Amino acid sequence: MFLGQSCRRWRVTGAIAPSGRALARAMADAVGEVAPGQVILELGPGTGVFTRQLVHQFPAARVVAVELNPVFAAHLAEAVPGATVVTGCATRLGAHLAGLGLTPADVAGVVSGLPLLSLPGDLPQRAIAAVAGALRPGRRYVQFTYSAWAWRRFDSTGFHRGPVRRVWRNLPPAFVLPFTRSE
C-alpha cells in the first residue's frame, strides 16, 4: 500500500519507506508531558507508525490524525481504532478542531510527518501557520525531516527550536526537530 501510494502521490507522501519504530519513539518522546484528556494532533500519519506509538505512549490522551490521502486515512481508521482520523489538509487545522468540538486549549502537542521539503509553493508555510494557530504558548510541535539543514529555509516565527535529534535506525536516517510555541 505504501509503495503504491508513494509512486502515485510522491509529493504528498515524500518518503521512500514508512518510518521506523525508533523514529516513532523519538517523535513521541519529543512531545513532552501530556495531561490526561489532552489532544495530540498528528499531521500526515501515512500508514500510522507514529499514530500507533502515540496511542501506546499516551493512553490517557486523544490522538487526532489528520491525513490528506483518503487511502491512508481509511487504512489508518481501521488499523488504529484508538485514534480519531480526519481526512483533510493540515492547513485547515482550526476547522478540523472545531469540527471535533476542540479548541487550541485542548491540544497538548503536534507531531508532524508532513513532507514539508517536497510540498509545492506556500503550502509548507501555510501548514506551519496552522500549527501555530492550533498551539498555545509552551506547547510542542515536533517535525521530522531527512535534512535538518534544508529545513532552515522555513520561517519558524512564533516557535523556539530545541535540540535536534538524529535517528540513525530509520530508512533513511532522519532528524527530529522539536519546536516550542512561544508567547
C-alpha positions as CSV (number, residue, x, y, z in Angstrom):
1,M,0.0,0.0,0.0
2,F,2.7,2.5,1.0
3,L,4.8,1.8,-2.2
4,G,1.7,2.2,-4.4
5,Q,0.7,5.5,-2.8
6,S,4.2,6.8,-2.8
7,C,4.5,6.2,-6.5
8,R,1.1,7.7,-7.3
9,R,1.4,10.7,-4.9
10,W,5.1,11.3,-4.4
11,R,4.9,15.0,-3.4
12,V,2.4,14.4,-0.6
13,T,3.9,11.1,0.5
14,G,7.5,12.3,0.4
15,A,9.2,9.1,1.6
16,I,10.8,6.0,0.1
17,A,9.8,3.8,3.0
18,P,7.4,4.0,6.0
19,S,9.0,5.5,9.2
20,G,10.5,3.0,11.6
21,R,9.8,2.3,15.3
22,A,12.9,4.1,16.5
23,L,11.8,7.3,14.8
24,A,8.3,6.9,16.1
25,R,9.6,6.6,19.7
26,A,11.8,9.6,19.3
27,M,8.9,11.7,17.9
28,A,6.6,10.7,20.7
29,D,9.3,11.3,23.4
30,A,9.8,14.8,22.0
31,V,6.2,15.8,22.6
32,G,6.9,16.1,26.3
33,E,4.3,15.7,29.0
34,V,0.6,15.3,28.0
35,A,-2.1,15.6,30.7
36,P,-5.0,13.0,30.6
37,G,-7.7,14.1,28.2
38,Q,-5.5,16.4,26.2
39,V,-5.2,16.0,22.4
40,I,-2.1,15.2,20.4
41,L,-2.5,16.2,16.7
42,E,-0.7,14.1,14.2
43,L,-0.2,15.6,10.7
44,G,0.4,13.3,7.8
45,P,0.2,10.0,9.6
46,G,0.5,7.9,6.4
47,T,0.4,4.2,7.4
48,G,0.2,5.0,11.1
49,V,3.7,4.2,12.6
50,F,3.7,7.4,14.7
51,T,0.0,7.0,15.4
52,R,0.4,3.6,17.0
53,Q,3.3,4.9,19.1
54,L,1.3,8.0,20.3
55,V,-1.7,5.8,21.2
56,H,0.6,3.4,23.1
57,Q,2.7,6.0,24.8
58,F,-0.1,8.4,25.8
59,P,-3.1,6.1,26.6
60,A,-4.9,8.8,28.5
61,A,-4.7,11.3,25.7
62,R,-6.8,11.6,22.5
63,V,-4.8,11.2,19.3
64,V,-6.3,13.0,16.3
65,A,-4.6,12.1,13.0
66,V,-5.1,14.4,10.0
67,E,-4.4,12.7,6.7
68,L,-4.9,14.1,3.2
69,N,-4.6,10.8,1.3
70,P,-8.0,9.0,1.5
71,V,-6.4,5.6,1.0
72,F,-4.1,6.1,4.0
73,A,-6.9,7.7,6.1
74,A,-9.2,4.7,5.5
75,H,-6.4,2.2,6.4
76,L,-5.5,4.2,9.5
77,A,-9.1,4.4,10.8
78,E,-9.3,0.6,10.6
79,A,-5.7,-0.2,11.7
80,V,-5.6,2.1,14.8
81,P,-9.1,2.3,16.3
82,G,-7.7,4.2,19.3
83,A,-7.1,7.3,17.1
84,T,-9.6,9.7,15.6
85,V,-8.8,10.0,11.9
86,V,-9.7,13.2,9.9
87,T,-9.4,13.1,6.1
88,G,-8.3,16.6,5.2
89,C,-5.5,19.1,4.8
90,A,-3.2,20.2,7.6
91,T,-3.6,23.8,6.6
92,R,-7.2,23.6,7.9
93,L,-6.4,22.5,11.5
94,G,-8.7,25.2,13.0
95,A,-11.6,23.9,11.1
96,H,-10.8,20.2,11.9
97,L,-10.5,21.0,15.6
98,A,-13.8,22.9,15.6
99,G,-15.5,20.0,13.7
100,L,-14.5,17.8,16.6
101,G,-15.6,20.3,19.3
102,L,-12.0,21.0,20.2
103,T,-10.0,24.2,20.7
104,P,-6.3,25.0,20.9
105,A,-6.6,24.8,24.7
106,D,-7.2,21.1,24.3
107,V,-4.1,20.5,22.2
108,A,-1.0,19.3,24.1
109,G,1.2,19.0,21.1
110,V,1.5,18.4,17.3
111,V,3.5,15.6,15.7
112,S,4.2,16.1,12.0
113,G,5.2,13.6,9.4
114,L,4.3,16.0,6.6
115,P,6.9,16.1,3.8
116,L,7.3,19.9,4.1
117,L,10.5,19.8,2.0
118,S,8.7,18.4,-1.0
119,L,5.4,20.2,-0.8
120,P,4.8,22.9,-3.5
121,G,4.5,26.7,-3.2
122,D,3.4,28.2,0.1
123,L,1.8,25.0,1.3
124,P,4.5,24.3,3.9
125,Q,4.3,27.8,5.4
126,R,0.5,27.6,5.5
127,A,0.8,24.2,7.3
128,I,3.3,25.7,9.9
129,A,0.9,28.7,10.4
130,A,-2.0,26.3,11.0
131,V,0.2,24.5,13.6
132,A,1.0,27.8,15.3
133,G,-2.8,28.6,15.4
134,A,-3.5,25.2,17.0
135,L,-1.0,25.5,19.8
136,R,-0.9,27.6,23.0
137,P,2.4,29.0,24.1
138,G,4.7,26.5,25.8
139,R,3.3,23.5,23.8
140,R,5.3,21.4,21.4
141,Y,5.4,21.0,17.6
142,V,7.6,18.0,16.6
143,Q,8.6,17.7,12.9
144,F,10.8,15.0,11.4
145,T,12.9,15.6,8.3
146,Y,15.6,13.9,6.3
147,S,17.6,17.1,6.0
148,A,17.8,19.4,9.1
149,W,19.9,21.8,7.0
150,A,17.3,22.2,4.3
151,W,14.6,22.7,6.8
152,R,16.2,26.0,7.9
153,R,14.5,27.7,4.9
154,F,11.2,27.7,6.6
155,D,10.1,30.7,8.7
156,S,9.6,29.3,12.2
157,T,8.4,32.7,13.7
158,G,6.4,32.0,16.8
159,F,8.5,28.9,17.8
160,H,11.7,28.3,19.6
161,R,13.6,25.3,18.2
162,G,15.0,22.8,20.7
163,P,18.0,20.5,20.2
164,V,17.8,18.4,17.1
165,R,18.0,14.6,17.5
166,R,19.3,12.3,14.7
167,V,17.7,8.9,14.5
168,W,20.1,6.5,12.7
169,R,17.8,3.5,13.0
170,N,15.5,4.6,10.3
171,L,15.5,4.2,6.5
172,P,16.8,6.7,5.6
173,P,18.2,8.2,8.8
174,A,16.1,11.1,10.0
175,F,16.1,14.2,12.3
176,V,13.6,15.0,14.9
177,L,13.1,18.8,15.2
178,P,11.3,19.9,18.4
179,F,9.8,23.4,18.5
180,T,8.0,25.1,21.4
181,R,5.3,27.6,20.7
182,S,6.5,31.0,22.0
183,E,4.4,33.7,23.6
